[in-house]
Amino acid sequence: MDSEERQLLAAAPEHGTDSSWISLVADPGFVRRSAVLARSSPLHRLDLRQAWQQFPAGLYDPRTLALAAMEAVMHHQGLDQEATTEAVVDFLVELARRAAPDREGSEHSAVARFVLRELLNDQEGSLEFAVPFSDYRDGHCRQELGLRLLSEEIRQDGRAVLRASVPAINLLLAGMDFDVEDQQAAQDEILRRQVRTGRWGRAEESAGESLKLSLAYTERIRVVLRETERDVRAVDWGCQVPELLDSSRSHLIERQRAELGLIELMRKARDGIEENDVLLTCMRILQLLERARHRHTQLLKEVLGARSTFLRSQAQQRFRPIPDLAKVSMQGDVLVPLLELGAREAAEVTEVFTDALCGPVVARLPRLRDWWSLLLAPVREVGGMFEDDEVVELTDDDLVADAAGHSDLDYVQARSVLSGALVAPLRLSRLLADALQFGPSVADVVALSVLAAFAPDPENDDEVAVHGLSGLLGERLVVLDDGQCFDEGLYGGSDLLVVPTHALIGAGLHEEAAA
């Protein structure tokens, strides 16, 4: 185990000692990422320092020119024809000329030499950049990072050439946009190699990076599903989304196999470890792998139900083409005729026009329990007077608010009332009359339970199960609607028919025998 590996293990937090957010920034991996981010500060400093130059700010992009210079140097590094200082300056002059072809050539040359001077840190005598960053592993302290991006060297033939440092090369590699699937596969292989060679501190960082890649992949899928729920026209469900879902299913199944293999590898490695620090690190790696596998399992369920999400969102949204207002004069065709109308007619026209202009509208599905709680709520008063035109906003309260006033005895009595329908079919009006003998709260439970069994709320599938009536309604009793209605003052509406399940099964067998 090398010295760097021992430092990583010694700096790792004790297992389970701190579960707060502070432990995230005290993690050695976070400190390493802070140092990597700090290495890019000389490039960002270019934007601040260009304001002191003679050329106008905002016309050129010094950061892109600096990256281009580093790319050119790295591309020729180690070859016979390495990048000379003059060649890099000429390359930057050409890029500056393409960015501002109308400006003078002397300005293009000034821009190129400014960028190269900043990369070489000529202001500090070509010394390393001193980049400070914060370290939270032990309270808080400021660390200083020595960094060199480019250096100028004299070859044996007397030519001045530029060379890129290792941090500069890593900085260029970090700017590459890798595909998440490929990067996860590469990260798995890196983790296996680190475990085989006993580099446990690096292995823990690799497992943490793999978890972050899982989060990035999960967010990419969920963005599509959220956009579908908002407006199905915003995503291409004809071609792109089905292809994305197919590739996601294959990738997630592959991830589950790979993560199971990594978990098994870590468990075998853990069994042969005796050092306490290494054993704690293995336990943390196993937790990270389990979290990544759990997230992928959840995402796979969402991907498998994505088509149902699309169909449900499509059913809830109505589509109309947004009117082409380019052919409409707002003042002559809309506003002036609208002002000539009366208040009532103008309100109707404005409502229709605004409704058509808004495009897709997500329909709100009313629920009986929302209206019931609204009717029982006291009338709001504003300033001691009733407002005729006051708009009452329907709220989507949770079912817990409805069930808060009902005791366990109410549900037991409601169950006894509903059990009467096991002998012969009974209508809702009869069940409510029997329930009122125990009190209005029992009648409320019976009404809500029967209605929930007849038209269950898709947002709360376990609504009846919470009340302890799932073994009765839906399994032994079926609720039907034959069109009859009732009105008894407190309750009214469709007089639903509660039928025992065995009666329907017997009738079906009788019809089959007759046929």
N, C-alpha and C positions, 0 to 999 in steps of 0.2 A: 504494500500500500504506500503510494508516494506521499510527499509532504502536503501537496494540495488536497489530496483525498482526505487526509487526516484533518486538515483544517475545515473541510466541508462537514465532516462528521461531528467535529467538536463544536461547530457553530450552529448545528441543527438544534431546534428547540426540543425540550423533553416531551415525550409522547403524552398528550392529553393534559399538559399543564396549563395551556392558555388557548381557549377556543374563541377569543374575541378577534375582532378585525385587526387589532394591533399585531397579532401573530402573523398576519399575511405579509406585512412589510418587514417583520423581523426574520423572515425566511431567507436563507442564503441565496436561493434562486432569485428572489426579488432584488436583492442587492446586486447580483450579477446583471440583471436586466437594467437596473438603474445605471450601472457603469456603461453598458452597451449604448443606452440612450444618450448618455453624456458624451460619448465619442462623436456624435453627430453635431455637437454644439458649434465647432468651428465652421461648419457649412452654414448653419443658421446665422452666425455672426456676420456673414457676408452681406446679408440684407441690411443690417444695421450700419455697417461701415460704408456701404456704397453712397449713403447720403452725404458723406464728407468729400466725395470725389467731384471732379469737374463735369462729368457726364450726368445727364438728368436721371433721377431715380424713377423707377417704374417702367423704364423703357427696355432694360435688359434684365435677364434672370441670372444673377451670379451663381445661385446654388446649382442650377442645371449646367452652367458652364463649368463649375468646379467638378461636378460628377463626370462630365464629358472628359475633362482633362485626366481625372483619375482612371477612367475607363480606357482611354488611349494609352496611358502609361502602363497599365496592367496588361493590356493586350500585347504590347511589344516587349514586356519584361522577360528577361532570360534569353532572348533571341540575339542573333548577331547584330541586327539593326534595331537597337533599343531606342526609345523615344528620347530625342535630344530636347534641350530647352527651347531652341529656336523652332523646332518642328511643332512642339506643343503650343507655343505662342502663335504660330501661323494658323494652326488649327482653331484656336480660340478666336483669332481675328476673323476668320471666315464665318464662324458661328455668329459672332456679333454683327458682322455685315449682313447676314441673312435676317437677323432679328430687326435691324434698322437700316435698310438699304439706302435711305435718303440722307443719313448722317455722314459726316466726313470720315475719311479713313483714319485720321489721327485719333479720333474718338474711339474707333473700333480697336485700335492698337492699345489705347489707354485702358479700355475695359479688359482686354486680354491680359495685360501685364498686372493689372490690379488683382484679378482672380488668381493668377499664378503666385503673386507675392503673398497673398493671404494663405494659400495652400502650403507654401514653404515657411510661413511665419517669419517673414523677413523683418517685421517690426520688432521682434524679440531676438534678432540675430540668428534666425533659423533654429532656435531651440525648440524643445517640445512644447506643445500647448499644455497649459496647466488648467485642467477642467475640474472644478469642484462638484461634488454630489453628496447627498445625505445618506448616512448609514444608521438604521434604526435597530440593529441587532442587539445593542447594549445601550438602551436609552436613546440618545441621539448624538451624533458627532458628524463633523464635516470631513470628508475624505477628499484628497486631491489626486487626480488621475493624470499621469504624464502620457501625452499622446503626440504622435507624429504621423501625418498623412502622407506627404511626399518629401523626398529628400533629393538633393542634387549632389551627384558624385562625378568625379573625373576618372575616365577610363584610362587605360594604359596608352591609348592612341591620342590622348589629350582632349577628347571630346567630353563636353558636359552632358550627362544623361540624367534622367529623372527615374527614381524608383519609388514604388508604392510600398508602404509598410503593411505588415500583417493586419493591424486594425483597419487600415483603409480597405484592404481586400475583403475583410469580414463585413465592413460597412456596405460595400457594394453588394455582397451576397445577401445581406439582410434586407436589401431593398427589392429583392426579387419576389414576385407574386406567385408562389408555388400553389399548385392545386392541392386542396385539403386532403383528398383521398390519397394522392401520391405521398404527401408529406406524412400522413398517419402511417402508411406502410413503411416508409423510411424510418420513422421514429420507433416503430416496433422493433425493427432490426437493430437499431442503435441500442435500445433498451436490452435486448437479448445479449448483445455483445458486452455491454457494460456489466450485466449480471454474471456472465461467464468469466469475465476477467476480474470480478470482485471490486469494481469501481462503484460502490454503493451510493456515495454522495451524488455522483453524476447520474446514476440510475434514477434516484429520486427526482432530480430535476427533469429528466426525460419523461418520467411518468406524469409530472405536473404539466409539461408542455403538451403531452398527448391529451390530457384532460381539457386543456384550453382549445386544442384543435377540435375536440368533440363538441365543445360549446359553440365554436364558430360554425361547424357543419349543422348543428341543431338549429341555430338561428337562421341560417339560409333557408331551411325548409319551412320554418314557422313563419317567416316573413311572407312566403307565398300563401300559406293558409290564412294568415291575418288579412292579407289583401283580398283573398277570395271572400271572406266573411264581410268585408267592407264593401267591395264592389267586384263582382265576378268578371266584369269586363276589363278590369285592370290587369289581369293575367291571361296568358294564352293557354286555355284549357284544351285547345284543339290539337296542339302539337308539343309545345315546349314543356308544359307542366306534366303531361303523361310521361314524356321521356325522362324528366327529372325524377318523378316518383319511381319509375322502373329502375333507374340507376341507383336511387337511394335505397330501395329494397335490397338490391344485390349488395350494395356497399355495407348496409347495416348488418345483414346476415354474415357477411365476411368479417365485419368488425367483432361480432359476437364470438365467432370461432377463434379469431386472433386473440381476443382478450381472455377467453377461457384458457387458451394455451399459455399466455403470459402469467395468468394467475396460478396455473398449475406449476409453471417453472419457478415462480417466486416461492410457492409453498415448499417445493423440494429444496430450494436453496436455503430457506429459513430453517428447515429441520437440521441442517448440518452446520449451523452457525452457533458459536459459543460466546463471542464478544457481545456485551450488552448494547453498546452503541450501534453496532451493525444490525443486531436483532431488532432494535427499535426502528431503525431506518427501513428494514424489510417490512415491518408492520405498516409503516406509513405508505410505502410503495403499494402494498396490497390494498390499502384503503383507497388510494387514488385510482387504481385499476378497477376496483369494485364500483366506485362512483361513476367512472366513464362507462362501464358496462350497463349500469342502471340508467344512465341518461340515454344511451343508445336503445335500450329496451323500450323506454317511454316514447322515444321518437319513432320507433318502428310501429308502435300502436297507432300513433297519429298518422303515419304515412299510410298504413293499411286502411284507416278510416277517412282518408283525404277525399275520396270520391263521394262518400256520404256527406262530408262537409260541403263539397261543391253543390250537390243536389239540394241540400237543405238551404244553402244560401241563395241558390237560383230560385227556389220556391218562395223565399221570403222577399225577394227583390223584384220589382217590376221595372221594365226597361222601356224607355222612350228615347228617341233621338233628341238631343239638345237642339232647340230651334236655332236656325241660321239667322242671327241678328244682323249680319252684314247687309241684308236687303231691307232692313227695317230702320226707318228714321225714328229714333227714340222721341224726339221732340214733336215732329209733325204727326207721326202715326200712333204714338202711344200716350205721351204726356198731355198734349193739348186736348185730344178727345176725352181723356180720362178726367181732366178738370172740368169739362162741360157736363159730366154726368152727376147724378145725385150721389149721396154718401153711400147708400145701400148698393146701387149698381156699380159704383166705382170700387167698392170693397170686393164684390164678386169677381169683377174683371181682374183686379190686382191679384186676388188669390189664385185664379186660374193661370194667369201669366207667370207668377212667381213659381207656382208648382211645376209648370212645364219647363221653366228655365233651370230648375234645380237638378233635372235629370233623374237618375235612379233613386228610388225611395225605398228604404228598408221598412217593411210593414211591421207594426207592433201587434203581437198576438195578445189580446186581453185574457185575463184569467179571473175566474169567478171569485177566488179568495181575495184578489186585489180590490174588486168592486165591493165585496162584502165589508172589508175593513174600512173602505172609503165611505160607505153608507153609514157605518156606525160611528165614524169620526164626527166630532162637533163641527158646526159651521164656523168658518173663519170670519171674523169681523175686522174691518179696517176702519179705524177712527170712530168706532161706535156705530157705524152705519153699514148696511149691506150693500155690496156692489153688484149690480145686475150683470155687468159684463165681465165679472171676475173669472179668470181662466183657472180652473182647478187642474193641477198637474197630477197625473196618475203616477204613483210611485211603485217600484218593484220591491216590496218588502219581502224579507225571507219568511219561509214557512214557520220558522221558530216564533215569529211574532204572532201568528195565528194560533199556534198551539200553546202559547204561554199561559192562557187562562184556563186550560183544560187539565184536569187531574187524572191520575191513573184510574180512579174510580169511574170517571166519565167514559174512558175507553172500555173498561170492563162491562159497563152497562150497555154501551153501544154495541159491543160484540154480542151480548145476549139478545138485543133487539134484532140484529142482522141474522142471528142463528135461526130465527123464526122462518126465514126464507128457505132454509134447508129442507123443510117439509113440503112446501108448495110455493109456487111463484108469488111474490108480493110486490106491490107497486110502492114507489117511493113515498107517495102520500100516506099510505098505510104505515110504512115504517116510521115516518116522521110523527104520525099521530101516536104510535106506541112509544117513541122516544121522548115525546113531550111529557109523558107521565113521570119521567125521571128528572125532567128539567130542560130548559132551553140549551144548556151547554151540551147535553147528550144529543139533542136533536141536531145541533151544529156539527158535531163529530160524525153523525150518521150521514148528513147531507154532503159534507166535504169528502167523506170516504167513498160514497157511492159515485159522486161526480168524478173523483180522481180515478176510480176504477173504470168508469165509462170513457173518459177522455184524459188519460194521464199526461202530466206536464213533462215535455221532453227535457226541460232543464232540471228536473228533479225526479228522476226515475224511482227513487226509493222513498217517495212521499208516503205511500201507504205502509211500507215496511217499518217506517219510524214509529207509526202509531200501533204497531203490533197486530195489524189486521191482514198482513200479507198471506197468512195461512187460510184465510176465509175468502176474502174478495180476490178474484183472479184465479183461484185454484178450485174452490168448492162452490163459488157463486159467480155468475156471469151477469153483467148489466146490459140490457137491451133497450132500444127505443123503438116503440111501435107507433109513434106519432100522437099519442094521447097527451093532453095537458091538464094541469090542475092549478087552482089559485085559492089558497086558504089564508090570504092576508099576509101572514108572516113569511110564508114560503109560496113559491109558484114557479111555473115553467113546465118543462117536459116531465110528464109523469113516467119516469123510467121504470122498467120492469126488471126486478132482481130474480133471477131464475137459478135453481140449483143445477150444478153441472151434470149430475147423474140423469136428470130429466132430459137434457139435450142429447146426452149420449144414448139413452134408451130410445128416444124418438128417432134418432138417426139409424139405429140398428133396425127398428121396426120398418122404416122406409126402405132400407136395403133388402129386408126379407120380402116385403111386398113387391119390390121390383123384380 
